[in-house]
């Protein structure tokens, strides 16, 4: 059993895992309670948590496949010596459950000689990815033929529908269900007398095994906090809406200006050798930058602040936080000028 407490006003909220089980390699279940809550609060939290669990948690999927053996005209074709059609093989690849911490896309492959069965364990993966169930079936080779497939793996969130047409190179896109949480329910139990009624929130979570229900609960909570953090800050005075134009005017400073000051009369900084995970960034900023393929300080400084503000969930306070990091001496191989007192 897991218990955690947090102080809210004069009440102490307590959450607990009351049930946890592994039904299979691809199905985990967890049941949690949170109490005591005031009347109406359980539904408020339960609805928000369910939406975050199902829509805000990232997962990893195979999003494209291409056969190296022969050119395939369409996904409903058949390949000699293989029991399954191309469509069935693609559906089997879609069901492979992966776990990773990658950002962007990575390449993987399958190369098997028949006869025999092709399963998930035959996939050659990049180092940052692992398969949860190696027994997942892909294809049955009935003859001594070679089956070679190039794969593309991607980490994202939500549900991604494939394009209606295949790529010109003969590869096939897969509908991707990036959601590691398969289902989430909440229910409310009320207790007490008269106007003193309180509530207990029950949360049920089913995952595909790429993360546990407890991990999903923690990640959904963090994502919800990130979404609400902007409302805790006073609106920026230097952001104003121009009349009749609805255009945001930004302060005229850039990362390049800051870097120029840091480099003044100093030796060159090896920007490509400084990765953003070496900076003291918040998890939200780090994740946003990684999703935008910004991995090093050199990548970061190629973007203006306007570019960064176009990143999903990125705010002006995040830009200012990065600028404050750039001024910190311990992250760079240079000596910064000392303040005079």
C-alpha positions in Angstrom: 0.0 0.0 0.0 1.2 3.5 -0.8 0.1 6.5 1.2 0.9 10.2 0.5 -0.3 13.2 2.3 -0.7 16.9 1.3 -2.0 19.7 3.4 -4.9 21.7 1.9 -6.2 24.5 4.1 -7.1 22.9 7.4 -7.6 19.4 5.9 -5.1 16.8 5.2 -5.7 15.1 1.9 -4.4 11.5 1.7 -4.1 9.2 -1.4 -3.6 5.5 -1.3 -3.2 2.7 -3.8 -5.8 0.1 -2.7 -5.4 -2.4 -5.5 -2.6 -3.2 -8.0 -2.3 -6.1 -10.3 -0.7 -7.3 -13.5 -3.2 -9.1 -15.7 -0.7 -9.6 -18.5 2.5 -8.1 -20.0 0.2 -5.6 -21.8 -2.4 -4.9 -19.2 -1.7 -3.4 -15.7 -4.4 -2.3 -13.3 -4.4 0.1 -10.4 -7.1 1.5 -8.1 -6.5 4.6 -6.0 -8.4 6.8 -3.5 -8.1 10.4 -2.5 -9.8 11.8 0.6 -11.3 13.7 2.4 -12.7 16.1 -0.2 -15.4 18.7 0.1 -18.6 18.3 -1.8 -18.1 18.6 -5.5 -14.3 18.4 -5.4 -14.1 14.7 -6.2 -15.8 15.2 -9.6 -13.7 18.2 -10.4 -10.5 16.3 -9.8 -11.7 13.0 -11.3 -12.8 14.5 -14.6 -9.6 16.4 -15.0 -7.4 13.4 -14.1 -9.3 11.1 -16.5 -8.8 13.6 -19.4 -5.1 14.0 -18.5 -4.5 10.2 -18.2 -6.1 9.5 -21.6 -4.8 12.5 -23.5 -1.7 14.1 -21.9 0.6 11.2 -21.3 3.1 10.3 -24.1 3.7 6.8 -25.5 5.9 5.2 -28.1 4.6 3.5 -31.3 5.8 2.1 -34.7 4.5 4.8 -37.2 5.9 3.6 -40.5 7.0 0.4 -42.2 8.7 -0.4 -45.5 9.5 -3.7 -47.0 13.1 -4.0 -48.4 12.3 -7.3 -50.2 10.0 -6.2 -52.9 7.9 -3.2 -54.0 4.4 -3.5 -52.7 1.7 -1.7 -54.6 -0.8 -1.3 -51.7 -1.4 -2.5 -48.2 -3.9 -5.2 -49.1 -1.4 -7.0 -51.3 0.0 -10.5 -50.4 3.6 -11.6 -50.4 4.5 -15.1 -51.7 5.5 -17.4 -48.9 4.0 -15.3 -46.1 0.7 -16.4 -44.5 -0.5 -12.9 -43.6 -1.4 -10.1 -46.0 0.5 -6.8 -45.8 -2.4 -5.2 -44.0 -2.4 -8.0 -41.3 1.4 -7.5 -40.8 0.9 -3.7 -40.4 -1.9 -4.3 -37.9 0.4 -6.7 -35.9 3.2 -4.0 -35.9 0.7 -1.5 -34.7 0.0 -3.6 -31.6 3.6 -3.8 -30.5 4.0 -2.2 -27.1 7.1 -0.2 -26.7 8.7 1.8 -23.8 11.2 4.6 -24.4 12.4 8.0 -23.3 13.3 9.1 -26.9 12.3 12.3 -28.5 11.6 12.6 -32.2 11.8 9.5 -34.4 14.2 6.6 -34.5 14.8 3.8 -37.0 14.4 0.1 -36.3 14.3 -3.0 -38.6 13.4 -6.6 -39.0 15.4 -9.1 -41.1 14.4 -12.8 -40.7 14.8 -15.8 -43.0 12.0 -18.4 -43.2 10.4 -20.7 -42.6 9.3 -19.7 -39.1 7.4 -17.2 -37.1 8.4 -13.5 -36.9 7.7 -12.0 -33.4 8.5 -8.8 -31.6 11.8 -10.2 -30.4 13.1 -10.1 -34.0 12.9 -6.3 -34.1 16.3 -4.7 -34.0 15.8 -1.6 -31.8 17.7 1.6 -31.1 19.2 1.7 -27.6 16.6 4.0 -26.1 13.6 1.7 -26.9 12.5 -1.7 -25.4 9.7 -4.1 -26.2 7.3 -5.1 -23.4 6.2 -8.4 -24.8 8.6 -10.1 -27.1 6.1 -12.9 -28.0 3.8 -10.5 -29.9 3.2 -12.1 -33.4 4.1 -10.3 -36.6 4.1 -12.8 -39.4 4.3 -16.5 -40.4 6.9 -17.4 -43.1 5.9 -20.7 -44.8 8.9 -20.8 -47.2 12.6 -20.1 -47.1 12.3 -16.5 -48.0 13.8 -13.3 -46.5 11.6 -10.8 -44.8 13.2 -7.4 -44.3 11.3 -4.5 -43.0 12.5 -1.0 -42.1 10.6 0.6 -39.3 10.2 4.1 -37.9 9.5 4.6 -34.1 8.1 7.8 -32.7 7.1 9.1 -29.2 4.1 11.4 -29.0 0.7 11.7 -27.3 -2.9 11.1 -28.3 -4.1 9.4 -31.5 -2.4 10.0 -34.9 -4.3 9.1 -38.1 -2.1 8.0 -41.0 -2.2 9.8 -44.3 -4.7 8.5 -46.9 -1.9 7.8 -49.4 1.3 5.8 -49.0 4.7 7.4 -49.3 6.2 7.4 -52.8 9.1 5.2 -51.6 6.6 2.4 -51.0 6.5 2.7 -47.2 3.2 2.5 -45.2 2.2 4.8 -42.4 0.4 3.3 -39.4 -2.3 4.8 -37.3 -0.6 5.3 -33.9 -2.3 5.1 -30.5 0.3 6.8 -28.4 -1.8 6.5 -25.3 -0.3 4.2 -22.7 -3.4 4.4 -20.6 -6.0 2.1 -22.1 -8.8 3.2 -19.8 -9.5 5.4 -16.8 -12.6 5.7 -14.6 -13.5 7.7 -11.6 -16.3 7.3 -9.0 -17.3 9.3 -5.9 -18.4 8.0 -2.5 -20.1 10.6 -0.1 -20.2 10.2 3.6 -21.1 12.4 6.7 -24.2 13.9 8.1 -26.1 17.1 7.1 -24.0 19.9 5.8 -20.8 18.2 6.9 -20.7 15.8 3.9 -17.3 14.8 2.5 -16.3 12.8 -0.5 -13.8 10.0 -1.4 -12.5 9.9 -5.0 -11.9 6.5 -6.5 -9.6 6.3 -9.6 -9.2 3.2 -11.7 -6.4 3.1 -14.3 -5.6 0.4 -16.9 -2.3 0.7 -18.8 -0.6 -1.2 -21.6 2.4 -2.1 -19.5 4.8 0.6 -20.8 4.2 2.3 -17.5 2.5 1.3 -14.3 -0.8 2.9 -13.2 1.0 4.7 -10.4 3.5 6.1 -12.9 0.6 7.2 -15.1 -1.0 8.9 -12.1 2.1 10.9 -11.3 2.8 11.9 -14.9 -0.8 13.0 -15.5 -0.7 15.1 -12.3 2.6 16.8 -13.4 1.1 17.5 -16.9 -2.0 19.1 -15.3 0.2 21.3 -13.1 2.2 22.4 -16.1 -1.0 23.4 -17.9 -2.2 25.5 -15.0 1.1 27.1 -13.9 0.7 30.1 -16.4 -2.4 31.3 -14.4 -0.3 31.7 -11.3 1.8 34.5 -12.7 0.8 38.1 -13.3 0.3 38.9 -16.9 3.5 40.2 -18.5 3.4 44.0 -18.8 5.5 44.0 -21.9 3.1 41.8 -23.7 0.3 43.9 -25.2 -2.3 43.4 -27.9 -2.2 45.9 -30.7 -5.5 47.4 -31.5 -7.2 46.0 -34.6 -4.2 43.8 -35.3 -4.3 41.2 -32.5 -0.5 40.9 -32.7 1.7 40.3 -29.6 4.7 42.6 -29.4 7.7 41.0 -27.7 10.7 42.7 -26.0 13.7 43.2 -28.3 16.2 40.9 -26.8 17.5 37.5 -28.1 19.6 34.6 -27.0 22.3 35.7 -29.4 22.5 39.1 -27.6 22.9 37.3 -24.3 25.6 35.0 -25.7 27.5 37.9 -27.2 27.7 39.5 -23.8 28.9 36.2 -22.2 31.6 35.7 -25.0 32.9 39.3 -24.8 36.7 39.1 -24.6 36.5 35.4 -23.7 37.4 32.2 -25.5 34.8 30.4 -27.7 32.3 28.2 -25.9 32.0 24.6 -27.4 28.3 25.0 -27.9 27.8 21.6 -29.6 29.3 19.8 -26.6 26.9 21.4 -24.1 23.6 19.4 -24.0 20.4 20.9 -22.6 20.2 18.2 -19.9 23.3 19.7 -18.4 21.4 22.9 -17.7 19.2 23.3 -14.7 16.0 23.4 -16.7 12.5 22.6 -15.4 11.0 19.3 -16.6 8.4 21.2 -18.6 11.0 23.3 -20.5 13.3 20.3 -21.0 10.5 18.2 -22.5 9.3 21.0 -24.7 12.8 21.6 -26.1 13.4 17.9 -26.7 10.1 17.5 -28.5 11.3 20.3 -30.9 14.6 18.5 -31.6 16.6 21.0 -29.5 19.3 18.9 -27.9 22.4 21.1 -27.5 23.1 24.7 -26.6 24.0 25.2 -30.2 20.5 24.1 -31.3 18.9 26.3 -28.7 20.8 29.5 -29.8 19.7 29.0 -33.4 16.2 29.9 -32.3 14.9 33.4 -31.6 12.5 33.9 -28.6 9.7 34.2 -31.1 10.6 30.7 -32.4 10.6 29.3 -28.9 7.2 30.9 -28.1 5.7 29.0 -31.0 6.5 25.7 -29.2 3.5 24.1 -27.7 3.0 25.0 -23.9 6.0 27.4 -24.0 5.5 30.7 -22.2 7.4 34.0 -21.7 8.4 32.9 -18.2 10.1 29.9 -19.8 12.1 32.1 -22.1 13.2 34.3 -19.1 14.2 31.1 -17.2 16.5 30.0 -20.0 18.0 33.5 -20.3 18.8 33.4 -16.6 20.5 30.0 -17.0 22.7 31.4 -19.8 24.0 34.0 -17.3 25.1 31.4 -14.8 28.8 31.0 -14.8 29.0 27.3 -13.8 27.4 26.1 -17.1 30.1 27.7 -19.3 33.9 27.4 -19.8 34.3 31.2 -19.4 34.8 33.7 -16.7 31.9 36.1 -16.3 32.5 39.7 -15.2 31.9 40.1 -11.5 29.5 42.7 -10.1 31.0 45.7 -8.5 29.7 46.6 -5.1 
